[in-house]
Amino acid sequence: MAVAVLSPTNLLKPRTERVIAALDVGTSRVAALIAMADGDNAPRVIGAGVRACNGVRRGLVADMERTETAIRAAMMQAEKAAGLQIESVLVNLSAGGLRSEIASVEIDIAGHRIAEDDMAALLAAGRQRIDGDIARAGRSTLHAEPTLYTVDGLDGVTNPRGFHADRLAVDIHVLTAATPPCRNLDLAVRNAHLGVESIVASGVACSAAVLNDEERELGVALVEIGAGITTVAVHGGGMLAGLASIAMGSGDITADIAATFATRRAAAERLKTLNGAATSSPRDNHDMIEVPPLDPDDGQEPRRVPRAELIAVIRARLDLLFGEVSDALNDLGFTGIAGRQVVITGGGAELRGLADFAQGALNRTVRIGRPRGLVGLPEAQAGAGFSTLAGLILHGSVSRVDLARNAIHLPGTTPEARTGLGRLFAMLKKQI
């Protein structure tokens, strides 16, 4: 596969207006969005589609045929609304053992002023470094973006062009996933007669839709609660600094309700949506709700139970989930003053009282994040459950230096990469 010459100049050229299509392939549904973007103004949504999906488990394709069918139906609905046919899409990946690392690369400048040729040489060295690690492991590189530069030992330089220096270095933030899930997702989309422009980590896409620049600069953790996967993405110093995924989501709450009250999953989901909450009040002990039987054809009547019992089941699962989230935040170094702000999004964020519950569970300031930055986003897709979908459009509308954007690679984990990640967190904490 031919690879274009990597140059900051040609990678950051403004784009003319073009069509961007995105697919959010989730555990419970597939959502599609089509937008027009010119690189300067907010992307304009021209088509959207949603279909239930039973072919994905914990964010991974488990039934190829069902997933293909859902993808095709969602995109056809969006294409009909937009009045055009889509050839390729950006698609998200939320599972597959996502791993965040830092690869450090350094070159000799010999004392002259740093020019575009030097920047291109540094990026080429970074690409070669990543490719060298790729040959020794079985993972796919989703993103490889330069973060902070170092000029003669001076850390935290955002734009080294024009500096006189002997040595120029860069830390490259690399996000990887296990290769089989990437290939299965790619195959499901292609079998639906669509090309894959890029596979984007859900945490990266979601962050683009719900976080503002000041939050990224000061330090913020984004927690996306999907049906089967919860993604935790930590930001600081204006950039993504770490990412982790948890094999638990809002679908587990639904399953707990169905098992506890012996009812169907569809009925349990309805109970959670209409009557469920993450916080309780004394009145919940007196408010009665109807629980449909597991088999309505056997003559059983619906049972009536206090709403407090439903909330107790929900809170028990939330205790487990936010215990995992807290552990993930600590593992990612999201502590101290720089680790006080948390934004929760995803379909699970729609549960009433969740922000208050999370604030107590995490002992941090919490807000609910909903997608923004798009023009003409339909009301049905404006909720927190569609943050990743909107983020895919925003991610694809911005030109960026990404050493993995044009191909899929298989990098390994090196001691140097782990050390680089530690250096980045230490640097971010100093800046904050």
N, C-alpha and C positions, 0 to 999 in steps of 0.2 A: 504493500500500500504506500503510495507516494505521500510524503509529509512536507507541507509548506515550510519555508525557512521561517524560523521563529524570530520575530523582531518586534519590540515594543511599538514601533511606529506603525507597522502594517496591522498589528493586532488591535490597535486602539482607534482605527479609523471610524468615523461616524458612519452608521448604516443608513441607507435610503429606506423608505417605507417598505416593509415586507410583512408577510403573513407569518405569525407564530402560532403553532398548535401545541397543546399540552394534554397529557393524559396522567391522571392520578389513579393508579391501579392499587386500590386498597383492599383490605380484608372483607369489607361488607359491600363495597360498590366500586364502580369505575366511573370517573367523571372526566369529561372532555371540555376544553375551552379553546376557542380560536380568537385571535386578536390581531390587530394591525399596529405596527410600531415603526416609528421613524428614527429612533435613537435619541430624540430630543424631548419629545412630549410624552406624557403618560400613555401607555398602550391602550388602544380602544377595542373593547370586546365586541365581537360581531356574531358569535355563536357559542352555544353551550349545550351540553348533553349529560345525562346521568342514567346509569343502569345498575340495578342490583347485581352483585357478583358472588357466586358461591364457589369459585374456583381458586381462591387465594386463602392460605392459612398462615397466620402470623406474618403477613407481609410477603410471603413466598408463593409462587405459582405452584399449586398442588393438583389442579385439574386443567390441563392445557385447553381442552375443547371449550369448557365453560368460560374460562378467562378470555379466550379469543372471541367468543360470542358476545360477551359483555363489552369488550373493547370495541368491537365492530358496531354494536348497537349505539353505544354512547357517542362514538365519533360520527356516525351517520346522522344522528339527531343534531349534533353541532354543525355538521356540514350543511344540512338542510336549512338551518337558521341563518348560516353565513352566506349561503348561496354559492359555495365553491367546494372543490374537492381538495382534500389534504393529501400530501405525499409523504411527509415525514413529521415526527413529533418529538417533543421532549417528554421523557417519562421518568417518574420518580422511583426510588428504591429505598425502603425503610428498614429492611432486615438484611440478612446475609452477613452478619458479623461485621458490621461497619467499624472501621478502625481509623483513628486520627493520629497522624505522625508528623514529625518535622524532619525534613532532609536538608542538611546544610551543605552549601557549595561555595568554594572560594577560588578566585583566579588572580593572576599577577597583572597589575596595571603598569608597573615600571615607572611610577611617578608622574605620568602625564594626566591631563584632564580626562575625566570619564566621559566618553562619547557614546552615541547610539550603537556603534560597532562593539564597544565593550559590553554594553548591556545585552546585546544579542549573543555575544560569546558566553556571557554568564548564564543566560537562559539555556543556551545549547548545552553547556556543561551540566546544568541542572537536569535537562532532559536525558543526557547520557548517563548521569548518576542514577536516575530513576529507572531507566531501561536496564542498566546493569544489575540492579537489585531485582528487577522483574524476572530475569532469567532464572532466579534461584527460588522462586515461590509461586504459589498457585492462586494469587489474588488479583483482582482487577482494580485498576486505578480509575476512580470516578472523577476526582479533581486533584490538580497539582498546581496551586496558585502561589506565586511569590508573595511573601508577607513583608518582613522587615529586612532592610539591607544593613550591612556593616562595612564601614569605610575605615581601614587602618585601625581596627579594634573599637571604633565608635559605633555602638549599637543603636538601633532604633531609627535609622535614617530611612525616610519614606521615599525620597527621590534623590539618588546620588549623582545624577547627571551634572556635569560641570565641576565636580570636586576634583582636586588633585589628590592622587592616592597611589600607594604602592600595592595595596591589596584590596580587592572588592569581594564581598561575600553576600550571600542571601540565604534566608531560611524559607524553604518551600513547604507550604502546608499541603500534605498529601492525605487524601481520604480514599481508603480502599475498602473493597468488599470481596467476599468469597466469589470465585468465578462462576460456579454452576448457577447460583441464583440470578446473576447478571445475564448469563446466556439464556436461561429459561424465560426470563422477562423479555429479553430481546426477541426470542423466538415467538412468544405469544403475540407480541405487537406485530411482527413481520407476517405471521400467519393470518393476521387480520388485515393484510394488504396495506400496511403502513411501514414506512422506513423509520428507523430510530436515529434522530439527529444527535441525541445525547441522553445518557442516563444520569440523573441528578439525584444526589442524596436528599432524602426528604427534609432533613434538618437544614440543609443549605437553601432549598427552595422556600420552605416555610418561613425562614428568617427574613427573606427578602420581602415578604408580604406583610409582616406584623411588627417588625422592629424599626425604630427610627435611629438616625445616625448618633444622636446623643446617648441613647441607651447602649449602643455598640461601643461607644468610646468609653463610657464610665464603667461598663461591666454589667452583663445581663445574661441570664440563662433562659433559653426558650424550651418549654416542655410541651411537646405535641402529643396529645393523647388520641391515638387512633383506635380502631376497633380491636386490633390484635397486637399492635406494637406501640410503645411509647418511646419517642425520640427526645433525647436531651442534647441541646446544642449550647455551648458556652461561648460567649463573645467578650472581648476586651480589647482596648486600644484600637477600636474601629474594625476589628476583624474576627473571624471565626477562629477560636483557639482550641476547641475540643468538641468531640461528639461521641455519644454512646446511645445504644438502643436497648430497650427492656422488653422482653417477651410477655407483655401484659398490657391490656387496654380496656376500653369501655365495654367491649364484647364479653369480657370476663364478668363484669357486673351483671349483664343480661343473663349470662349462664348461671350465675349464683342465684338470681331471682327465680329463674325457671326451676332450678333444682330445689330450692328451699320451699317454694309454694306449689310444686308439682303442676306447672303450667307450661304451655308451649313457649318457645323462644320469641315468637312474634308477639304473643301476649305479654311476655316479660319485658320486651323492648317498649311496648306501649305503656306499661305500668311505670317503667323507669322514666320515660319521657314526660308523661302527663302528671304523675304523682310523686316521682322520686325527687330526692334532694340530698345534698351533702351535709346539710345542717338540720338540726331538729329543734322543735319547740314543744312546750307542754300541750298545745292543742293537738299535736299529732297522735297523742294517745287516745283521743276521742273521735278523730276523723276516721271513718271507716271507708275502705275501698274494696271493690269487687275483684276477685281473682278468678278468671275463667278456668275450667277444669282442663286437664291434660288432653282428655278425649271428649269433646263435646257431644259425640254421638252415643255415649253410653248412658245418657240420661241424668248425669250428675248436674247438680245446680252449682252456679258460681259461689265461691266462699267469700265471706266478708271478714276482713282482718284490719286491725288498726294500721293507719299509715305509718305509725312509729316502727312497726315490724319491718316494713319495706325499707325504711331509711336505715335501720340497724344493719340490714344485709348490705346495703350500698356502702355504708361507712366502714364495715369490716373489710371489704375489698379495697376501698380507698386507703385504709391504713397500710395494707400490704403494698399497694402501688407506690404511695408516696414515701414509704420506707425505702423502696428500691431507688426512687428518684433522689432521695437524700444521699444515699450511698454513692450514686453515680456522680452527683455534684461534688462530693468530697473527693472522689477518685480523680475527677477532672481538675481539681485544685480550685474550685469555685468557693472560696472561703474568705473570711475577713471582710473589710469594708467594701472591697471590689465584688463581693458575692452576696449582695443584699437584694437585688432586684430579680424577680422571676416573672416571666410572661407565660401564661398557659393558653394553648390553642388546640385545634383539632376537634373532632366530633365530640369527644368526651368533655370538652370544656363547656358545652352547652348545659351541663347538669346544673340545676339551681343550687346556689350557695357554694359552688366549688372553690371560688377565689378565697372565701373566708376559711373554708376547711384547709386549703393548701397553705394559707398564711400561718395558721396555727401549727400545721404538721411540719412545715419547713422552717418556721421562725424567720421568715423573710417577707418582704413586701411583694405582693402578688397582684397582677392584673390579668384580665382575659384579653387575648389578642385576636382581632378579626382582620381579614384581608383589606388592604388599602393600596392605593397607587394605581388602580385601573379605572378607566373611564367606561361607563356603561355596563358595569358588572351587574347581572340580573340579581334581583332580591333573593331568589332561591339559592344563589351561590355566594351570598354575601356573609354567611355565617362563619363561625370559627372552624367548622368542619371542612371548609373549602380553602383554607389558608395555603396549603401545599399547592393546590391547583393554581391559584392566583400567583403564588410565588414562582412557579415554573415559567409562567409568561414573563414575569418581571426579570427573572434570571436570564432568560433567553433574549430579552430586549436590550441588555447592556453588554457592550463589548468589554472583554476582560482578557488578561494574560492568564491562560490556563494551559499548562504543558500537557494535559491529558485530554484536551477538548477534541482533538482530531482523531484519536485512536484509543483503543482499549489496551491497557498494559497489565502486567502481572508483577508488581514489586514485592520485595521482601521487607522484613523488619530488621533494622541494624542497630547496634548499640549507639552509633552516632545519631540516628534518628531519634531515639529515646532521649538522648542527652539534649538534642536540639529542642525538643518539646519542653523540657524542663527550663531551658534558657528562655524560651518565648514566654512562658508563664511568669518567670521571675521578672522579665523585662516589663511585662504588662502591669504587674503589681507595683513596680517602681513608678511607672507612668501615672497610675491611678492614685 
